[in-house]
Amino acid sequence: MNSVHASAPLPPPPASFNLAAHVLARAPELAEKSALQILRPSGAERWSYARLEAAVRGAGTGFLAAGLVPGDRVLLRLGNTPEFPVAYLGAIAAGLVPVPTSSQLTAAEITKMAAQITPAAIVAGEGIALPEADPDHPARIIPESDLRSFEALAPCAYDMGPPDRLAYIIFTSGTSGQPRAVMHAHRAIWARKMMHQGWYGLGEADRLLHAGAFNWTYTLGTGLKDPWTLGATALIPGAGVTPDQLPLLLRRFDATLFAAAPGVYRQILKHHDRLSLPKLRHGLSAGEALPDTLRARWNAATGTRIYEALGMSECSTFISGAPDRPAPPGTAGYPQDGRRIAVLDDAGQPVPRGTPGTLAVHRSDPGLFLGYWGAPEETAARFAGEWFVTGDTVAMVGDGAITYLGRDDDMMNAGGFRVSPLEVEATMASCPGAGEVAAVEIRISAETSVIALAWTGPATQADLAAHAAARLARYKQPRIWRALPALPHNPNGKIARRSLRENWPVAE
């Protein structure tokens, strides 16, 4: 039997569609219900569905009044505040194209990214690095304080149109070292229906606490858009909440579901051997592989299971375990109902079940991206016939479950963020005295891996660390270092990162 999964596809979305309108479709009937609670140990800031919809549609009105027109890109440079999802959905409601980005990015990093998409406006939070001004493509600056005032404006009309048109852009680390702008259609929210029971087990009565910041796309989808689509309540920790405080928030605010990256579960268990969480049904994990030991420790501490999902920026999550169908041991789970998945060989043909190959998603998937902004050739290179090739090496076992075996490139994973070694190396090579440099992901325990940097020049570790801190977002900065007289290379002269990883001293 070949490694192909083909289930009945979802019915198509309506011909006239808007992502934000879909997310907030239940807001009028649930007007007084709590849509969002921003949690701190001392209490919570509560947003009703009525207030949320007013803020989103008011933001749409404010953006249009500022002179923006449908199709304009709006770069979001905001911190961990509720204005982030308001600006994101408000832009989409008005037909604009928001571009959410991490507040950790440095001015140099965000300048490169902004140059790709030439935003018409930048929504700017206080203290968040902004791109350098581009005289050829000047962008209007909209302070976060202005965004707050938009809530009082009359609601904008939803910009309705074909579900295949561009809705938003997110950045992902490209294998070339250049972050790539991933274009998603309005229909992407429709595809997330496959996750509601195929991963979450989510319903209207749920209270889902997501441990991530507002400006992380994992939070934006799993923590906010999906609960709101179903009329549930989203719980988000406020700025400054630490992982050891999360169990208190889970208990005090009656969370029924908990979503986080594996590193957050690990941090919680550093402080708590036993947890009393009577309302919690289960946890959710994505962003990086969840170690079996960590899964077992959480189950022993809480009596609840963690359901993991595998995905990527180009298609979100599409392989998962779920309460109705847990992942068999050693696997990432099953393709969600409605997906069409294959495991391909180098010729683009499905391999026999049990044989390793490259995971691929059929181009008909409604959650699949539209392409990379301004890079049609790179977009085309990611397809083999009708299949989008993910770059993940997997095997499909007999019953269709997927075993994750790694990447077929040298991409690194830092706390749930994919990071290109080429991007880190290009930045670090500019440090005086660095010599030749190589960035690799090193596993330092059964549950933890970090970015490491090897270098050959006379620069000190302190020199390199300071250089990284000034030019790379924190999650891209190396955490361990190794000076070498020379780096290993393959016969073609390229850095042999695999050899470097395999021979990194265990003591490090």
C-alpha positions in Angstrom: 0.0 0.0 0.0 1.3 3.4 -0.9 1.8 6.3 1.6 -1.2 8.4 0.5 -4.1 9.6 2.7 -7.1 11.0 0.8 -10.3 11.8 2.8 -13.4 13.6 1.7 -12.6 17.3 1.3 -14.4 20.1 3.2 -17.3 21.8 1.4 -15.9 25.0 -0.2 -16.4 28.3 1.6 -19.0 30.8 0.4 -18.2 32.6 -2.8 -18.3 35.9 -1.0 -16.1 35.6 2.1 -14.0 37.5 4.6 -11.8 35.8 7.1 -12.5 38.3 9.9 -16.3 38.2 9.3 -16.0 34.4 9.6 -14.1 34.6 12.9 -16.6 37.0 14.4 -19.8 35.6 12.9 -21.1 34.6 16.3 -20.3 37.9 18.0 -23.8 39.4 17.7 -25.5 36.4 19.4 -22.8 36.1 22.0 -22.5 39.8 22.6 -22.1 39.7 26.4 -20.1 36.5 26.6 -16.4 36.8 27.4 -14.4 36.4 24.2 -11.0 37.3 25.6 -9.4 37.4 29.1 -5.9 38.7 29.6 -4.7 36.9 32.8 -2.5 37.9 35.6 -2.2 36.4 39.1 -4.0 39.5 40.4 -6.9 39.3 38.1 -8.0 39.6 34.4 -8.9 42.1 31.8 -12.1 40.9 30.1 -13.3 41.6 26.6 -16.8 40.7 25.6 -17.7 39.5 22.1 -19.4 42.9 21.6 -16.4 44.9 22.6 -14.1 42.6 20.4 -16.2 43.1 17.3 -16.5 46.8 17.9 -12.7 47.1 18.3 -12.0 45.1 15.2 -14.4 46.8 12.9 -13.5 50.2 14.4 -9.9 49.5 13.6 -11.0 48.8 10.0 -12.7 52.2 9.8 -9.6 53.9 11.3 -7.2 52.3 8.8 -9.4 53.3 5.9 -9.8 56.9 7.3 -6.0 57.0 7.5 -5.9 56.7 3.7 -5.2 53.0 3.3 -7.0 51.1 0.5 -7.9 47.4 0.1 -4.8 45.4 -0.8 -2.4 47.6 1.1 0.1 45.8 3.4 0.1 46.8 7.0 3.1 45.8 9.0 2.3 45.0 12.7 5.0 45.9 15.1 3.2 45.4 18.4 4.1 43.8 21.7 2.1 41.4 23.9 -1.1 43.5 23.9 -4.7 42.8 22.7 -4.2 45.5 20.1 -2.3 42.9 18.1 -5.3 40.7 17.2 -7.5 43.8 16.9 -5.2 45.3 14.3 -4.8 42.0 12.5 -8.5 41.2 12.2 -9.4 44.9 11.7 -7.1 45.1 8.7 -8.5 41.9 7.2 -12.1 43.1 7.8 -11.4 46.2 5.7 -9.7 44.3 2.9 -6.1 45.2 3.9 -3.3 42.7 4.3 -1.8 42.6 7.8 1.7 41.3 8.3 2.2 40.1 11.9 5.8 40.0 13.1 7.6 39.2 16.3 8.4 42.1 18.6 11.8 40.5 19.3 13.1 41.3 15.8 15.9 43.9 15.7 15.8 47.0 13.5 18.1 45.4 11.0 16.0 42.2 10.7 12.7 44.0 10.3 14.2 46.4 7.8 15.1 43.5 5.5 11.6 42.0 5.9 9.8 45.3 5.3 11.8 45.8 2.1 10.3 42.6 0.7 6.6 43.6 1.2 6.8 47.4 1.0 4.1 48.1 3.6 1.8 51.1 3.2 1.5 51.5 6.9 3.2 50.3 10.1 1.2 49.9 13.3 3.9 50.8 15.9 4.0 49.8 19.6 6.1 51.8 22.0 9.6 50.5 22.3 9.3 48.0 19.4 12.0 48.2 16.7 10.8 49.7 13.4 12.3 49.3 9.9 14.4 52.1 8.6 12.5 54.5 6.4 12.4 53.6 2.7 12.3 56.8 0.7 11.0 54.9 -2.4 8.2 53.3 -0.5 7.3 55.5 2.5 5.0 53.9 5.1 2.5 55.7 7.2 3.2 55.2 11.0 0.1 54.5 13.1 0.9 54.5 16.8 -0.7 51.9 19.0 -2.4 54.7 21.0 -4.3 55.7 17.8 -5.4 52.1 17.3 -6.9 52.1 20.8 -9.0 55.2 19.9 -10.3 53.4 16.8 -12.6 51.2 19.0 -15.0 54.1 19.3 -15.4 54.6 15.5 -18.3 53.4 13.5 -17.9 49.8 12.4 -16.5 49.2 8.9 -18.3 47.1 6.4 -16.7 43.7 5.9 -14.8 43.6 2.6 -16.3 40.6 1.0 -14.9 38.8 -2.0 -13.5 35.5 -3.3 -12.1 33.3 -0.6 -8.9 32.7 -2.7 -7.8 36.3 -2.5 -4.8 37.4 -0.3 -5.8 37.9 3.4 -2.5 38.1 5.3 1.2 37.5 5.1 3.5 35.8 7.7 7.3 35.4 7.6 9.1 32.1 7.8 12.8 31.4 7.7 13.7 30.4 4.1 16.3 27.7 3.5 18.3 30.3 1.5 18.8 32.3 4.7 16.4 35.0 3.6 13.1 35.2 5.5 10.2 34.5 3.1 6.9 36.2 3.1 4.2 33.5 3.1 0.9 34.6 1.5 -2.3 33.2 2.9 -5.8 33.5 1.5 -9.1 34.3 3.3 -10.0 30.6 2.9 -7.1 29.6 5.4 -9.5 30.2 8.3 -12.0 27.8 6.6 -9.4 25.1 6.5 -8.8 25.4 10.3 -12.2 23.6 10.8 -10.2 20.4 10.3 -8.3 21.2 13.5 -11.3 21.8 15.7 -11.9 18.1 16.3 -8.9 16.7 14.4 -6.6 18.2 17.0 -8.2 20.4 19.7 -11.5 18.7 20.7 -12.7 22.3 21.0 -16.3 23.5 21.6 -18.2 26.6 22.5 -18.1 25.9 26.2 -14.3 25.7 26.3 -11.9 28.1 27.9 -8.6 27.8 26.0 -5.4 29.2 27.7 -2.6 29.7 25.2 0.8 30.4 26.8 2.2 32.3 23.9 2.3 36.1 23.3 -0.4 37.7 21.1 2.2 38.4 18.4 3.1 34.7 17.8 1.2 33.1 14.9 0.6 29.9 16.9 -1.3 32.1 19.5 -3.1 34.0 16.8 -4.5 30.8 15.3 -4.9 28.2 18.0 -5.3 30.7 20.9 -7.6 33.3 19.4 -9.1 32.8 15.9 -10.2 29.2 16.5 -11.9 29.8 19.9 -13.6 32.9 18.6 -14.8 31.1 15.5 -16.6 28.5 17.7 -17.8 31.1 20.3 -15.4 29.9 23.0 -13.3 32.0 25.4 -9.7 32.7 24.8 -7.3 33.1 27.8 -4.0 34.8 27.2 -1.3 35.4 29.9 -0.6 39.1 30.3 2.9 40.6 29.7 5.3 39.6 32.5 3.6 36.3 33.5 6.2 33.6 34.0 5.8 29.9 33.2 5.8 28.9 36.9 2.7 31.1 37.3 0.7 29.4 34.6 -0.7 26.5 36.7 -2.2 29.2 39.0 -3.8 30.8 36.0 -5.0 27.5 34.6 -6.7 26.7 37.9 -8.0 30.1 38.9 -9.6 30.9 35.5 -11.0 27.4 34.9 -9.1 26.6 31.7 -10.4 23.5 30.0 -7.6 23.4 27.3 -4.0 24.5 27.5 -1.9 25.2 24.4 1.9 25.8 24.5 5.2 24.9 22.9 7.1 22.0 24.5 9.5 24.4 26.2 6.7 25.9 28.2 5.6 22.5 29.5 9.2 21.9 30.4 9.5 25.1 32.3 6.3 24.4 34.3 7.5 21.0 35.3 10.8 22.5 36.6 8.7 24.2 39.3 5.9 21.7 39.8 6.0 17.9 40.4 2.2 17.7 41.0 -0.5 19.9 39.6 -4.2 20.1 40.6 -6.0 21.3 37.5 -9.6 20.0 37.9 -11.1 21.7 34.9 -8.3 20.9 32.4 -9.2 18.2 29.9 -6.0 18.1 28.0 -3.0 20.0 26.6 -2.0 20.9 23.0 1.5 21.2 21.7 3.0 22.4 18.4 6.0 24.3 17.1 8.6 21.6 17.7 8.7 17.9 18.4 7.3 17.0 21.8 9.7 14.5 23.6 8.1 11.4 24.9 9.7 11.9 28.3 8.1 15.3 28.6 4.7 14.0 27.5 4.9 11.3 30.2 6.0 13.8 32.9 3.1 16.0 32.2 0.7 13.1 32.3 2.1 12.0 35.7 1.9 15.5 37.1 -1.6 16.4 35.9 -3.4 13.2 34.9 -4.1 14.8 31.5 -2.7 14.1 28.0 -1.0 16.3 25.6 -2.0 16.1 21.9 0.6 17.2 19.5 0.4 18.6 15.9 2.8 18.8 13.1 2.6 21.7 10.6 4.4 24.7 9.1 3.9 28.3 8.1 2.8 27.4 4.6 -0.1 25.1 5.8 -0.4 25.5 9.6 -1.0 22.2 11.3 -2.3 19.2 9.4 -1.0 16.1 11.2 -2.1 15.6 14.8 -3.3 13.4 17.6 -6.7 14.2 19.1 -8.9 13.2 22.0 -11.1 11.2 19.5 -8.0 9.6 17.9 -4.8 9.7 19.9 -1.5 9.4 18.1 0.1 5.9 18.4 3.3 5.9 20.5 6.3 7.2 18.5 4.1 9.0 15.9 3.0 12.6 15.4 -0.6 11.5 14.7 -2.9 11.2 11.7 -3.7 13.4 8.8 -6.8 15.4 9.8 -10.1 14.5 8.2 -10.4 16.5 5.0 -6.7 16.5 4.2 -4.9 14.9 1.3 -1.4 13.8 2.3 1.4 11.8 0.7 4.9 10.6 1.5 7.0 11.0 -1.7 10.4 9.8 -3.0 12.9 11.9 -4.8 11.0 11.5 -8.0 7.8 12.9 -6.5 6.1 9.5 -6.3 4.4 8.0 -3.2 6.6 5.5 -1.3 5.3 2.2 0.2 4.0 2.5 3.7 6.7 2.2 6.3 9.3 3.7 3.9 10.8 7.1 4.7 10.1 9.9 2.3 9.2 13.6 2.2 5.8 14.7 3.6 3.7 16.5 1.0 0.3 18.2 1.0 -2.0 18.3 -2.0 -2.3 21.7 -3.7 -6.1 21.5 -3.3 -5.8 21.9 0.5 -7.8 25.1 1.4 -5.2 25.9 4.1 -2.2 25.8 1.7 -0.5 29.1 1.1 -0.8 31.1 -2.1 2.9 31.4 -2.5 5.9 33.4 -1.4 5.5 37.1 -2.0 7.7 38.3 -4.9 9.3 34.8 -5.4 7.3 32.8 -8.0 10.3 30.6 -8.9 10.9 29.6 -5.2 7.2 29.0 -4.9 7.2 26.7 -7.9 10.3 24.8 -6.6 8.3 23.7 -3.5 5.8 21.7 -5.7 6.2 18.3 -7.2 3.3 18.0 -9.6 0.2 18.4 -7.5 2.0 18.1 -4.2 3.5 20.8 -2.0 6.7 19.3 -0.6 7.2 20.3 3.1 10.9 19.2 3.5 9.9 17.1 6.5 11.2 13.5 6.4 8.5 11.1 7.7 7.2 7.5 7.3 3.5 6.6 7.1 2.8 3.4 9.1 0.1 0.9 8.2 -2.9 2.6 9.7 -1.9 6.0 8.2 -0.2 7.5 11.3 2.9 9.7 10.5 6.2 9.2 12.2 8.4 12.3 12.1 12.1 11.6 11.2 13.5 15.1 10.8 14.2 17.7 8.2 15.8 17.1 4.8 17.8 20.4 5.2 19.7 22.0 8.1 16.8 24.2 9.4 17.0 24.7 13.1 14.2 24.9 15.7 14.5 27.4 18.5 11.6 27.3 20.9 9.0 26.6 18.2 10.5 29.0 15.6 12.2 27.6 12.5 15.5 29.4 12.0 17.8 29.1 9.0 21.5 28.5 9.8 22.4 30.6 6.8 20.7 33.7 8.3 22.5 33.2 11.6 25.8 32.6 9.8 25.5 35.6 7.6 25.0 37.8 10.6 27.7 36.3 12.7 30.3 36.3 9.9 30.1 40.1 9.9 31.5 40.2 13.5 35.2 41.3 13.3 37.5 38.4 13.9 34.8 35.7 13.5 36.5 33.9 10.8 34.4 31.1 9.2 31.2 30.4 11.2 28.6 27.6 11.2 25.3 27.5 13.1 23.7 24.1 14.0 21.0 22.9 16.3 22.5 20.8 19.2 20.4 18.6 21.5 21.7 19.2 25.1 19.2 16.8 26.8 16.4 14.4 25.9 14.0 17.3 26.0 16.0 20.4 25.0 17.9 21.6 21.9 19.6 25.0 21.3 21.3 26.9 18.5 25.1 26.6 18.7 27.8 28.5 16.8 31.3 27.3 15.8 33.9 29.8 14.7 37.5 29.8 13.6 38.7 33.4 14.1 40.3 35.3 17.0 37.1 36.9 18.2 36.1 36.0 21.7 32.8 34.4 22.7 31.9 37.7 24.4 32.5 39.5 21.2 30.3 37.1 19.3 27.5 37.1 21.9 27.4 40.9 21.9 27.3 41.0 18.1 24.4 38.5 18.0 22.5 40.4 20.7 22.6 43.6 18.7 21.6 42.1 15.4 19.4 39.0 15.9 16.1 38.4 17.6 16.7 36.6 20.9 15.3 33.3 19.6 17.9 33.3 16.8 20.9 33.9 19.0 23.3 31.1 19.6 23.3 29.7 23.2 26.4 27.6 23.1 29.7 28.3 21.4 32.8 26.4 20.2 36.0 27.7 18.8 37.7 25.5 16.2 40.9 25.7 14.2 38.8 24.8 11.1 35.2 23.8 10.2 34.4 20.4 8.5 33.5 20.6 4.8 32.0 18.1 2.4 33.7 17.2 -1.0 31.8 20.1 -2.6 33.3 22.6 -0.1 30.1 23.2 1.8 30.1 23.3 5.6 29.3 19.7 6.8 26.8 20.7 9.5 25.8 17.1 10.1 29.4 16.2 11.0 29.6 19.3 13.2 26.4 18.3 15.0 27.4 14.7 15.5 30.9 15.6 16.8 29.9 18.4 19.1 31.3 17.6 22.6 28.6 16.0 24.8 29.7 18.1 27.8 28.5 21.2 26.1 
